[in-house]
Amino acid sequence: MAWLGVYVLTFNCARNVIQHDSFASHLFDVLPKSGPQSTDLPEIIVLSLQEIAPIAYAFLGGSFLDPYFNAFRDAVNIAARNQRYQNIITKNVGMTAIMVFVRGDIAEKIAWVETAEVGVGMQEAGNKGAAGARIGYQIDEDTIDLTFVAAHLAPNEWAVEERNENWRDIGQRLVFSRFDNGENTESRDGENEEDVPLLQSESSETKGDGSLYSPRSYLFVGGDLNYRTSLTRPGPKDYLKFPRPTEDVDSPQHYSRLLAKDQLTQQLQEQKTLQNFSEAPITFLPTYKFSRQAQETALGDPIRKWNWAKNRWPAWCDRILYRDAPSSTSTGPSNLEIHGYDALPLFPTSDHRAVALSASVPLKPVSAPAVYLPPFEIDSDWEKKRAIARRKEVAVGVVAYLGLTWQGNCFLLGTTLAFIGGYLALQAFLAG
């Protein structure tokens, strides 16, 4: 059977532009090193990005985000070396973004693209939320549908129920519609837009019902899901119990002791969040939260010298989960093949480690089952709620831009001086 290689990476950028050279050098660390899937780079690369930029730039969007996205485009180009990728989708909802790259030799097989967005933060704004992309890979007269979601859920150790509620909101209000040229959706990779084989004229239409849990689609969710390993913050001496890199599974500081307390694993088992999703075994250290000292020495020091921040329990916040297409014709426990699931090294620009999943999808169209009941029904008011939240984001973005950025401060100062100057000139004119 032929397969389609999919590589999904999630990274909390901590509102900083990445160092594209160092990021590129580790981008494909989780690709298989041997076997039939090791000879080629994946056909599809998906980047799930959280805290992509400061809130002012993220909420305003557009060209404010270009430096942040361009750094990732550069990283992919550097890592791919002689292989060419097209960035067919770059979409953000506030501070959460998704970027989809397809290898140049299969770009013409992308028959259509759908996108989606939902905010689940304060007032349903995009300080937390999810951005989605769904693509149709052409096979004869049919397509293989693949859905990718970048998500960022509520923080804090004790907010388990809030995170579960965030996912419920995503399931109800992340509704996919045909690709359009909106302000926060890109269809280009810095080259010729005509090279992108998308049906842009159908921007207002939706394929199927548009729901997240489409019965014909493979589904991948990556993000800073923020599930922790404790319901409380660590005490003054609890950092002495934090896990350390060790191969001794009997050691009290082996990461497996803390992994047993992982909230997401518990909630998945009880089907209280990410219903019907699976996750590959975790064999890596926690991905959050690293100290400033750890970040400063990250790329030059081996893992044994890394330090955790003492004010948070180390946790596996950054995760990638997947769901097979629920087809009545599927055989065996899984159609997907998972080749690797691991964390990348710590980068100096973030207190999170990136996590990547390498997988293969069979090149065989999926038939929807005769009966399929998704975990959530679509919220009939999803579009109205998103429009209201977007207006709030723009308002917050403008205020944050004026108050928190040097460009905004300069604009305010210049405007104030111009007003004062104009007033004085008018007074002088009237007096004379």
Phi, psi and omega in degrees: 000140176279152184228157176246120181281130180234131180233113183248130180231134176242140183207128170273112189281351180057029175069022181243152171286133181287158169275101193298328180294311181291324177296318180298324183294343180239001185306317185258027181300333186264001173294147178300139181271346180210166179099178186294337181270002186266353187277331184237154170287155184295150178291327184232130174242131180235126177250119174260119189236131178242153184047053186296329183201167174305155190300325180299310181291320183293319181285328177282324176070205179062222185292343177299333183265355184305315181299326182287315179288322181297328178296322178287323175299318178297319180298318179295316180298320179293315182294326182284344179055250186276356180269144182253133176240146174251130176274094187276338178217131167225112186223137176233150166239102186060238187268003179248136185220158175227137176234129179242126178244139175237143180294141187305325184285350179242003184302323182291348179273355177280105187280325181202162178223137173238149179229163181205158177206148175205138174260138179232016179274206180299129181058031178063024179275174189268022169293336165226150181163200183213139173242137185232154174222134177234130181236151175250116179266119188289126172230107184054240182263005184235180177228152166266122184264131178231129181245132180234135182231131171256128186226151174219115185256177186300143180274186175082140185302319189275355190271043182297311182296325178294322177294318177299320178293322175304314181294323177299317178298319177298316179298330182270332190237002173270091187248130187268138175222163185301146181309137170224174182263047179294173187293334181245027175232127181244148178237019186231162179241026180090001180246226184268123180299334182291345179285347185268114188274064181247150180274075187291341181290346182259035189296336184265001185259164179234139177269123182070209183271353177078001185287156178302313183272060178295133182288349181256000192246141163287149189222127178236133177235123177230144178171179171275088184281346168069011174289137190249191181242011179201155176269354181227161175288154179292148175282178185303328183251002183294339180298340178291342180266355183299148180294149176235148177301116179204147178270353182278103183291343178274353180290138177296344179257012172290139186300337182297333178295319179282325180300330179297342180259009184299124183293321183296317178302316179296316181291326176295316180298326179270002180055040178263351177205157179042052183302136177075012178264156176236162177221139175292156180302139178271120180234024182231161181293163177307150184260359184202142008239133182261147182286165176299322178298319178298319179296319183294332182251008191304307188280344182256355185239145174292164187299333185295345182257005181291150180236137175275150170292135187282347185265005177221141171291132174306141184208160177265071182289328189261114189222158174227124179238164185215158176223127173294154173295128184281064185270143177290345181265358181291144178236147179081174183289339184202138171274326179289149171243127179259126182256335181192146177211110188201168177262147174276168176299161175289137176254150185296343185271358184213154174266009173250152166265143174287153178232141181230150176233128175252126185215166174232139178248132179295138179279070182214119180303148183255133176267136178293140178295156181299322178230125179215123180246107179291158180297333184226145171270150178294134174289120184295341180259017186302320184290318179296316180297320180292321180297318178296315180296324181295321178296322177294321179299317180297317179297314178296320180299318180295313180298315179295322179297315181290325186265336189243356180242151181293329177295317179294320177299318179297320179297315179297316180297315180297318179296318180296314179296321179295321179294315180297316179299318179295320179297314180296321179295321179294319179298317179296321180296315182292327180287331184272000000 
